[in-house]
Amino acid sequence: MRKKDDVCEVYCFDEEKVAIRKADLERQKTLPVAQIFKALADDTRIKVAYVLSKEDELCVCDVANIVGCTTATASHHLRLLKNQGLAKYRKEGKLVFYSLDDDHVRQLIELAFIHSMEVK
């Protein structure tokens, strides 16, 4: 049997540290954060979010062509990002333009891509 180096060999914890962090965690709303990461966990959606992070806005057809999918697929993913509060849209005539909802979303996506280049 192989010994696992990434698991504590004894059970003990810092009661003060645990109490502080536990109280902090209980004040947070974790479900909306989990939903953000769930929305970005799809390969096509992260591609869509990435291209939106590099432009002020793109129409659905632009996104479809950049990502390499149909306009129906792009529209589906853009709508999901919008419903999760990550993107917004505006309609101009027969065209629909999407952009990221705010700079926090842009930063989150950019940091994820930067981190992915650092991971072994």
C-alpha positions in Angstrom: 0.0 0.0 0.0 1.3 3.4 -1.0 1.5 6.2 1.6 -0.3 9.3 0.7 1.7 12.5 1.3 -1.2 14.9 0.7 -3.4 13.8 3.7 -2.8 14.5 7.4 -1.6 11.5 9.2 -3.3 12.7 12.5 -6.6 14.5 13.1 -6.2 17.8 14.8 -7.1 21.4 14.0 -6.5 25.0 15.2 -9.7 25.8 17.0 -9.3 29.6 16.8 -8.4 29.7 13.1 -11.3 27.3 12.3 -13.8 29.3 14.3 -12.8 32.6 12.5 -12.9 31.0 9.0 -16.1 29.1 9.7 -17.9 32.3 10.9 -16.6 34.1 7.8 -17.7 31.3 5.5 -21.2 31.3 7.0 -21.6 35.0 6.2 -20.8 34.4 2.5 -23.2 33.4 -0.2 -21.4 30.5 -1.8 -24.1 29.3 -4.2 -23.9 32.3 -6.6 -20.1 31.9 -6.7 -20.4 28.2 -7.5 -22.9 29.0 -10.2 -20.4 31.5 -11.8 -17.7 28.8 -11.9 -20.2 26.2 -13.2 -21.2 28.5 -16.0 -17.6 29.0 -17.0 -16.7 25.3 -16.6 -17.9 24.5 -20.2 -15.2 24.6 -22.8 -17.3 26.5 -25.4 -18.6 29.0 -22.8 -15.1 29.8 -21.5 -14.0 30.4 -25.1 -17.0 32.8 -25.5 -16.3 34.6 -22.3 -12.6 34.8 -23.3 -13.3 36.5 -26.6 -15.8 38.8 -24.9 -13.0 39.8 -22.4 -10.9 41.0 -25.3 -13.6 43.2 -27.0 -16.1 45.8 -25.8 -18.8 43.8 -27.5 -19.4 41.3 -30.2 -22.5 40.3 -32.1 -23.7 36.7 -31.9 -22.5 35.9 -35.4 -19.0 37.3 -34.6 -18.8 35.1 -31.5 -20.0 32.0 -33.5 -17.3 32.6 -36.1 -14.5 33.2 -33.7 -15.3 30.2 -31.5 -16.2 27.9 -34.4 -19.8 27.0 -33.7 -23.2 27.7 -35.1 -25.0 31.0 -34.3 -27.6 28.9 -32.4 -24.9 27.3 -30.2 -23.2 30.7 -29.6 -26.6 32.3 -28.8 -27.3 29.4 -26.3 -24.0 29.9 -24.5 -24.3 33.7 -24.5 -27.8 33.5 -23.1 -26.6 31.2 -20.3 -23.8 33.7 -19.5 -26.3 36.5 -19.4 -28.7 34.5 -17.2 -25.8 34.0 -14.7 -25.1 37.7 -14.6 -21.8 37.3 -16.5 -22.8 39.0 -19.8 -25.2 41.6 -21.0 -26.7 42.4 -24.4 -28.2 45.1 -26.5 -30.2 44.8 -29.6 -29.5 47.0 -32.6 -32.0 46.4 -35.4 -31.7 42.7 -36.3 -28.3 42.3 -34.5 -27.7 41.4 -30.9 -24.4 42.5 -29.3 -23.0 40.9 -26.2 -20.4 42.1 -23.7 -19.2 41.0 -20.3 -21.3 42.4 -17.5 -18.5 44.3 -15.8 -14.8 44.5 -15.2 -15.0 42.0 -12.3 -16.0 39.3 -14.8 -13.3 40.3 -17.2 -10.7 40.1 -14.4 -11.9 36.7 -13.3 -11.5 35.3 -16.8 -8.2 37.0 -17.4 -6.8 35.7 -14.1 -8.0 32.2 -14.9 -6.1 32.2 -18.2 -3.0 33.6 -16.6 -3.1 31.0 -13.9 -3.6 28.2 -16.4 -0.3 29.2 -18.1 1.4 28.9 -14.7 0.1 25.4 -13.8 2.2 22.4 -14.6 
